[in-house]
Every structure is written in C-alpha cells, then in structure tokens.
Amino acid sequence: MPTDDCTALIRHLSRIQGQIEALKGYLEEKRSCADVAHLTRSILTSFSSVRASILEAMLCEELGNTLDAKKTERLSSLIALYKS
C-alpha cells in the first residue's frame, strides 16, 4: 500500500479512536440512547470507509494494470457502491 494511503488511513483511524473515546464518555455520562446511537452509527460509517479504502488499495495492488478501461471503470463503480 502506498505511503500516502497509509498515512491517510492512520489519520482516519486516529479520528475513529477519538470517536470511540467520546462514546465511552457518553456512556459514563449516561447520555441519552439517541446520542449514543448517533455516535455509534458515525463510528460504524467511519470504519466502513476505512475498510473500503483498504479493499480498494488491495484490488488495485492485486490487479494492477491487468484490466482494460471498461473493466477498470466497472471496478471503480463497484468500489464506489461498496463505499456508500
């Protein structure tokens, strides 16, 4: 995985760590279930984004330049769908 990609993922994971620490605080403060649910959803969405980025990097690394333009476009569409 390229260094720039790793750096971005590490920053993203650091933000997720902050969200998890905030979630602990919410629970310690006995915040409302709605607040906890919203933050939990945000954490899940953020982690899903990290997973999708890793999948994309893995596919690009494995497939390299072996795909024609049409298949590359299709793969990009599928990755975008996975990220949403």
N, C-alpha and C positions, 0 to 999 in steps of 0.2 A: 504494500500500500504506500503511495507517495507520501512524503513527509508532510506536505501541506494538508493532505487529507487527514493524516493522523493528528496533526495539531488542531485542526478544526473539531475533530471528534473528541479530543481530550477536553477542549473548551466546552463543548456541548455536555459531556459527562460531568464536568465541574458544575455546570448550571443545574443538572439533574440532582447532583449531590445537595446543592443548596435548596432545591425544591423538597427533597426528602427531609432535610433538617427542618425546613419550615413545616412540613407535615407532622413531624414529631412535636414541634412546638404547638401546632394546632391541637393535637391530641392532649398534650399536657395542660393546655389552657382550657380544655373542654369546649372548643369551638363547636359551632353547630354542625350537624351532619351534612348540611348542604355545603358549607365551607370546605369540609374535609373531602366531600365527593368531588367538588370542582377542582381542588388541588390534586387529588388522586388522578383525575382524568387528564389534567395537564401533564403530570409526570408520565403517565402512560403514553400520551401523544408524543411527548418529547423523546421517550425511549424508543418508540416505534420509528421515529425519524432517524435515530442513530442506527437501528437495525437495518433500515432501508439503505442508508448510506454505505454500510458495511457490505450489504448484499450487492449493491451496485458496483462497488470497488472490486469485489471478488469476481463478479461476472466479467467486468472489463479486463481484469488481470488474466482470467482463465481463457477468455475468448479472443482477447487482443484484437488483431486486425483480420480475424478469420471470417468475419461476416461481411456480406455485401451491404450496400447502402439501405436497401429495403428492410433487411433483417435487423440492421442496426437501429433503424427508425422504429421498428416494431418492438425491439427490446427496450428502447427508451420509453415508449408508450407504456409497456408493461411495468417498468420500474416506477414511472410516474403514478400509475394506478396503485401500486403497492405502497407508495409514499402517502397516498391520500387517505 
